[in-house]
Amino acid sequence: MTRNAIASILALAALALAVLAPTRSTAAPPEQPIRYTHKVHVTDYKLDCRFCHVYATKSASAGIPSVAKCMMCHRTIATDRPEIKKLAQYWKEKKPIPWVRVTELQEYTYFPHFRMVTYGKVPCLTCHPGIDRDDIAVQRQEFGMGWCLTCHRGRGVSIDCWTCHI
């Protein structure tokens, strides 16, 4: 085998590992500035995910709720709780909450939420299983290419490379 053939095989193996490697593990959740619970909002009070993540149906990103959105309810609800007091302080100081991103994708992946949510009618919990019961948001699903392809094939949608890799 020639030196170029070996180099090509190693390069392809490295590329395959990079493409097939899952994103962030499901290890410990990151420290957040406010202890936000999806369980209370989604499971207990039955809020639709899209109530807070307003861009999920119209943008590539689902978006993080603004402080103003949170304060729509928390000007009057649970105002005596420590985490709501933190929220109110951000509101008072007119500062955004510096949330730490929980869900990560590979940099070379284009994941348009609106296509999945609006056109694909993919429920949020398909990609974010269990988040509706989380007191602290955790990424449980690793978004490896095999997982995505299984879903695409199961739904009969395109598996063309350029659908997700631009």
N, C-alpha and C positions, 0 to 999 in steps of 0.2 A: 504494500500500500504506500502510495506516495505521501510526502509531507503535506501537500495541498489537500489531499483527500482526508487525511487525519484532521487537519485544521478545519475543514468544512464540516466534518462529522461533529467535532467538538463545538463549533459555532452553532450548528443546528440543535445540538443537545442543550446548550445554554439558552437558546431562544425558546425551545420547548419548555424548559423549566420556568423561564420568565413568564411565558404566556399561561401556563397551567398552574402556576403557583397561586395559592389562595391569598386573599387579602388578609388584613389583620386577624389575628387569632381571636378566639372567643374568651380570652383571658380576662383579667380584672378590668372593670370599667374605669375610664379616666375620672379623675377628680373634677367635679363640676363646681362652678361658683355658687349655684343654688341647687339644693337637693330637690329635683323635679321628679314627680312620680307619674308615669304613664298610667299605672294601675288606677289611681284615683280618678284621673280625667277620662280615660278611655273605658275601663271596665266598670268602675263604680258609677260614674256619671254619664256614661254612654255617649261621650263626645266623639264625633267622627274625626278621624285623623286629619281630614282636610279642613276642619274648622280652624286648626292652628297652623297646619302646613299648607297655607293657602296657594302656594305656587305649584303644588304637585300635579294639578290638572292642566297647567298652562306653561310650564317651564321645564328646563332640563333638571333644575334643582327643586326639591320639595320646599326648601326654605325653612328657616328657623323663625318662630314667631317673634314679633317685635315686643318690646316691653309694653308698648301701648296695647297690643293685642291681649297680653296677659292681664293688664290693668283694667281691661273692659270688665272683667269679672271680679278681679281682686281689689277693686276699690271698696267693695262691700263684703266680699266673701273671705272668711278666714284671715282677716286683717291682723289678728293678734298672734298668729303663728310666726315663729322665727324666720322661716324661709320666705314667707310673704313679706315680712318686714325687710328682708334683703332685697326682694323684688321692688318694693316701694322705694327703697333707697336709690336703686338704679333709676327709677322713674323720676324721683325728686332731683337727682343730679343730671338727668337727661343723658344718661350713658347707656349704651347697649350692653347687654349681658354677654360677657366673654365666654360663651359656651365652648366646650371642647368637643370637636367632631367625634361621633361614635362610629358611624358607618363609613367605611373607606372602600374605595375601588382602586384598581390599578390605574396609574396615570394615563395609560394609553387607551383606556376604555371610555367610551361615550355612553352614558346611561341617561336617556331622556325620560324623566319621570312621567311627563305628560303622555308620552306614547304608551307607556305601560298602564297608567291609571285611567286615562281618558279613552284611548282607542282599544287597548288590550283588555280593559276591564279586569286587570290583575289586582286582587285585593292586597292592601298594604302588608298584611300579615304573611303573605306568600314570601316576600323578601325579608321581612322583619318579624320572624316568628317569635311569639312570646313577649314582644315589647309591650303589648297591652296589659301584661301582668307585672311589668317591671317597676320596682320602686326606684331603681337606678338603671338607666338605659344601657343595654349591653348588645353588642353585635354578635348574634348567635350564628348567623348564616355567613359562611365564608363564600365569597363570590368568585369562585374559580370558574374557569371557562367551561369545564364539564357540567357544572351545575346549571349554568346559563343555557348551554346547548340542550340539556335535557328538558328544561322548561320550554325553550323555543320549539323543539321538536314535538313535545307534548301538546302544544297549543297550535301547531301547524303554521308557525310564522317563520320568516326568513332566518336562515342561518348563514347568509352571506357575510363574509368577514367585515365588509365595510358598513354593515348595519350598526355595529358596536365599536369598531376600531377605526377611528378617523385620524 
